Amino acid sequence: MIIGKLKLNGNLILAPMSGVTNLPFRLLCKKYGAALVFSEMACSEAIVRKNPKSMERGFTSLEERPMGIQLLGSDPDILASSAVIMQETYRPEIIDVNLGCPDQNVIRNGFGSALLKDPEKIGEIIEKISGSVDVPVTAKMRILDSLEETCKIAWRIESAGAQALTVHGRTQKQGYSGKSDLDFIKCVKERLSIPVIANGDVFDEKQAMHVLEYTQCDGLMIGRAAMGDPYIFRRLSQYLDRGELLPARTFEERLDDFFGYEELCRKYDLMAYSDLKLKAQWFLKYKENIKPVREKINDARDVDSIIGIMRALRGNGF
Ligand SMILES: Cc1cc2nc3c(=O)[nH]c(=O)nc-3n(C[C@H](O)[C@H](O)[C@H](O)COP(=O)(O)O)c2cc1C
């Protein structure tokens, strides 16, 4: 897949996910074949104030390229300024605009999916950012109730200069309920000439193939299925490229991924107690009869205790 001048080595993309897609997690997904990875959304207003926590969301390394930084906001000038700051600080290959977040705190500020009410503002945002940075600008949107309105916004995004568009086939109101609507995604793909990336509910090989074939989209964005299972990218690409279903990942292999994550957190000085606890729970989530271990992790007071509990699982018959 090609986005602007950026040629990707595949069409499976890691979704931006707040609290999930930090650098170590993105590197794991990349290792297993994600062709492009996105940062957690970073608030433009906080970036122009150089808020350290928001700036940190763009933190990247050469190992993970190409990567995209996703921005959240509503003021076209502030978004453009924040894009310039992120470009100068981290040199991402892509700047993405969040037009999908349904969180109440986000929409109250007019950010994320709240922008879908205002196609002209979206156009202005994409134009301003595209005119301010020298990398491709992309957007990620949710659908609206009406197919026509959805396509109108998608078209405005393209005409304003975006180089690719991701469509999550749910409305703001749906949150994560119901199903991602493939007919809406297919229709957007038919009407645009820039690459369209389908997003929503891909958890296995067969669904990945179905979404790509049905919508004819150029790429597939994977979110929740990668949480605790970055290896999903290897499984999906193996199936899409060769029709081969890989054997289920063993528990030991999942533990290896957890320790791979831990190592990357140390390498990049990003170790955080609450984050490691959450990730440990995810890497265990596919395992049966593991409740007592999960409870122990819940009660763990520090990073070393979490790691100790996870190490003790190695080779002990689980
Ligand atoms: C924990 C979590 C955090 C998310 N954070 C973001 C975000 O920062 N930016 C964004 O555009 N979407 C965000 N999303 C939405 C995902 O990118 C994706 O659109 C959604 O999960 C649907 O894809 P999936 O069915 O593959 O998970 C988030 C989703 C989850 C579950």
The ligand as an SDF file (V2000), in Angstrom:
LIG
                    3D

 31 33  0  0  0  0  0  0  0  0999 V2000
   -8.3450    1.1370   24.5630 C   0  0  0  0  0  0  0  0  0  0  0  0
   -8.6470    1.8090   23.2620 C   0  0  0  0  0  0  0  0  0  0  0  0
   -8.0840    3.0380   22.9920 C   0  0  0  0  0  0  0  0  0  0  0  0
   -8.3390    3.6880   21.7690 C   0  0  0  0  0  0  0  0  0  0  0  0
   -7.7210    4.8850   21.5020 N   0  0  0  0  0  0  0  0  0  0  0  0
   -7.8570    5.4490   20.2640 C   0  0  0  0  0  0  0  0  0  0  0  0
   -7.0960    6.5910   19.8850 C   0  0  0  0  0  0  0  0  0  0  0  0
   -6.2540    7.1050   20.6380 O   0  0  0  0  0  0  0  0  0  0  0  0
   -7.3180    7.0950   18.6340 N   0  0  0  0  0  0  0  0  0  0  0  0
   -8.2200    6.5420   17.7550 C   0  0  0  0  0  0  0  0  0  0  0  0
   -8.3680    7.0260   16.6420 O   0  0  0  0  0  0  0  0  0  0  0  0
   -8.9120    5.4510   18.0900 N   0  0  0  0  0  0  0  0  0  0  0  0
   -8.7410    4.8920   19.3010 C   0  0  0  0  0  0  0  0  0  0  0  0
   -9.4040    3.7210   19.5930 N   0  0  0  0  0  0  0  0  0  0  0  0
  -10.2220    3.0800   18.5540 C   0  0  0  0  0  0  0  0  0  0  0  0
   -9.3810    2.0750   17.7590 C   0  0  0  0  0  0  0  0  0  0  0  0
   -8.3380    2.7130   17.0690 O   0  0  0  0  0  0  0  0  0  0  0  0
  -10.2650    1.3260   16.7300 C   0  0  0  0  0  0  0  0  0  0  0  0
  -10.8230    2.2590   15.8570 O   0  0  0  0  0  0  0  0  0  0  0  0
  -11.3790    0.5430   17.3870 C   0  0  0  0  0  0  0  0  0  0  0  0
  -10.9190   -0.1850   18.5070 O   0  0  0  0  0  0  0  0  0  0  0  0
  -12.0490   -0.4310   16.3890 C   0  0  0  0  0  0  0  0  0  0  0  0
  -11.1160   -1.3510   15.8900 O   0  0  0  0  0  0  0  0  0  0  0  0
  -11.0000   -2.8750   16.4670 P   0  0  0  0  0  0  0  0  0  0  0  0
  -12.3620   -3.4770   16.3480 O   0  0  0  0  0  0  0  0  0  0  0  0
   -9.9790   -3.5120   15.6000 O   0  0  0  0  0  0  0  0  0  0  0  0
  -10.5920   -2.7440   17.9070 O   0  0  0  0  0  0  0  0  0  0  0  0
   -9.1780    3.0930   20.8080 C   0  0  0  0  0  0  0  0  0  0  0  0
   -9.7550    1.8470   21.1030 C   0  0  0  0  0  0  0  0  0  0  0  0
   -9.4830    1.2020   22.3000 C   0  0  0  0  0  0  0  0  0  0  0  0
  -10.0940   -0.1490   22.5580 C   0  0  0  0  0  0  0  0  0  0  0  0
  1  2  1  0
  2  3  1  0
  2 30  2  0
  3  4  2  0
  4  5  1  0
  4 28  1  0
  5  6  2  0
  6  7  1  0
  6 13  1  0
  7  8  2  0
  7  9  1  0
  9 10  1  0
 10 11  2  0
 10 12  1  0
 12 13  2  0
 13 14  1  0
 14 15  1  0
 14 28  1  0
 15 16  1  0
 16 17  1  0
 16 18  1  0
 18 19  1  0
 18 20  1  0
 20 21  1  0
 20 22  1  0
 22 23  1  0
 23 24  1  0
 24 25  2  0
 24 26  1  0
 24 27  1  0
 28 29  2  0
 29 30  1  0
 30 31  1  0
M  END
$$$$
